[in-house]
């Protein structure tokens, strides 16, 4: 009996010790996650739905940029010459980002040459057969009437050439020019203007997206403001795109929560240009290498076909993978319930690459998950049917044909026929990658592929609208160094113009690659000092330091990616800002003029209204990690100085 009691006591004591050990291990696991998983209950975990506070550190506004406001009106009159030199018509090749940039450059060129601009032709839509007759070329993306009216005081714009000149154009009687990338104003004045004056009409073919250099002389400062008026005011997307974009934004914010837009930047052409093929596997590597070989033959790429992709990534020349972006967002403190909008019409590598990001953030959505198929088809409009580009099975043979073949088959006994070939399924042939398993050369684009290219322009335009309106934006690949405008940089420039105090991250991919190299063996359990370093870098990239470092790379390529200081003004009573200049003495930040009096008064009224106390009962409930980004900087710097021995103790891999 005594033995039984002792046995029960020992069993109870063992269970209690096991429970205590389990609690200790859970506490250590929570504490050692280094800022990614915190022991305190977060508001986002308590309230998965419904309105909630917006931590300034994650969603802004960034107080050091509150003094900047969009202002693209002419600061002084710049009347054009009374002499009319002729008409300019243009053909634009490329994706949405090249079209947007090229149109702005063409308007500035027309103003420079005192010419009338014919509405540019978007070749991705004119080559597509059977697209909706409701929209033609320019109007496929933009509102033509608004474009003409908004620029009526700057440039004369017409929908087409006069009838007699139109007939002469069909007979190829007018000269055409194809300006090189970032052509100078002197090129247009000395080379293009004399030919325009002589023929009265000239055609411009734009391939790279930059037909006018980004940085113009100080005497042409008003042309920079003209570019801003074109990009941010005159180039209004057609009403159907704007309406659907507004619906998407409303659905993203329907729960009362903000959302973050993310553009992966995983494009086949970009990956091929930079030699990032080895970061992928199997068929995707072959497709990238094939495209790179084409670029080498055309002279676009001056390097070898095979290149070390890992060294390229360490140099910051390859995109951040979605998995890496998810880990960075976790390090910043975004909860797993954060709504992330995936932008862009192409994500090379497909859904497989998005699996890690979707596992970390379950609310990863895109236009297809937020819109019905009917809404998207209505945006495209009615189209003529096209034959499918999928392979067709051979036609069935009649009984007579089978009998004749049997008689011609040779003497008996006959050997057994070979087994039938493995059938190719639709998913193996669909899209631009179906040829890689059978041929060494990529087939010419089919009519249905041209139509898909036109559709991609619509999806890019729609996602552009949603990304500009987002509460935060994270680019996977910007400032790629190719010399062409890129999609993410245009979004970042538009956000810098429209809402400069909003959260827009500008990560330095070289620094990020080095950070991930340090934790390559335990990415999902980084030490606390890594989390602090990543968070500090990303918060700096969203502020003045990130704007300046990004401008040094992006502004020489695309003015629209950094429209400061020409297209912004500062409030008269704003705090003193230390101006930052580049090596040539041009302002990168801090050289903005003061806003006009009428604008300053209206801004003061809006600011006073916004500063009225409104539902501030949550302020004291926020976790202490959700303070403003300005005060967070000091705490990050002090935390980063902690000894590495403490970090080693908290590393769960030890």
C-alpha angles and dihedrals in degrees: 000000000000089000091054092051092050090049092052091048092051091048093051091047091051092051092050092050091049091052091048091050091050092051091049092050092049091050092050092047091053093046095046096055088094102230096318096092115026128195094227119086110254125216090236090058093049096046110037089168137032133037119328140167120287110226107219091219091063105029107022153180096208103220096206089064098043091102094065120092133175114261120160102154117121110275090206136012114273104181116194123236115272091232116095112212101189144269131315120202121183142196116207123201126190141048131314096282092052092047093051093049095042095053091053091050093047092054090051091048092050089052091047092052096039090237136141113249119221112214103273119249117235104214096200087067099039091053092051110094121221100006118154112302088213090075126044126189106297094023090055086080109010142047104253097193093051091047092055095043096045092055098038091110093051111034135010108241126186133183095233146350120278113272097257093048090046091058091048090051090055088056090051094241096143126077122245130205131199105201117209121246113293096004115193126243087245089062091058094044096046102031109024104031097061091051091046093051091048099047099026089220130061133175124222121201113200119195109156101044095244113084092154127044117259100228112055128189118272090253089064096051091122089060088062090055088048089056089053092050089052097045100039103030115015098042095070115166114244114274095255092057093045092048094051091043090053090050091052091050090049092051092048090053096038092106091054093252130119121242137217123222119215127189112192095200090212099149124156095228093049093048091048093048093053097039099243096145096117091062088071134056141238116331095011091058090051092049092050093047092049091053091046090053089053090051091051091052091050091048094243090119119043097189136083124283096241116054137162103265093188092060089047090054092048088053090054095249097121129067124263109256117239090246090057092048090053092052091048092051089050090051089052089056102253108155122235090253093063113130110235121188114207109217131196136063094245132046106176109218094036130228093329091076091051096055096092092047091047090050090055096041113030093187094070105139139166138189093281093057094045099044132053120239089249092056091052093045090050088055090054092046129210113327135187114253117256129200113260118255091219117111116263122223116245114270115264117261124235123240090253092055091049090051092051091050090050091054092049094047095097137245124340141277088058124198119248113272117252116264115268117269118259108268119243111232125218095252090056093056102035120109134004095311101060094093097059095084095054110026138045094214128059112243121239116271112273123224090258090052090054087052091051089053090055090049090052089060089058093048091048091049091049093048091045090059093048093046094051090052093047122117090230134010130204120188121209093198126011132148088029094173095235094120092239128105111263128209098239094049092053090052091048091049092049091049091048089054099041103034109008093170092056121106110268115160119214104185121191101232092203091058092043092051090052090050092053091045088061092057100033091130098049109025095152094050105042121171118256095254090058091052091049092048093049093046093048093050094049093046090051090049090057092054138058094296091055092047092053097045091046092047092057088063103031104039096066088054104038127010090198091064090063111019094173137155097002097056101041138065133198130227114256094239095045118130118267112275124201106236117231122207134187125237091278094054096255119141117253095172136358099031096102121132122238116271115254117264095252090052093045091053093051091046090051091053092049091047092051091051093049092049093059112113109267124172096323095159092110098057095091092046096062117108111257089246089068098072122127118292092242094060092039092063094070094048091049092052092051093046091050090060094063116119120271089229090069090050091051090054091055095046107110091205093068 
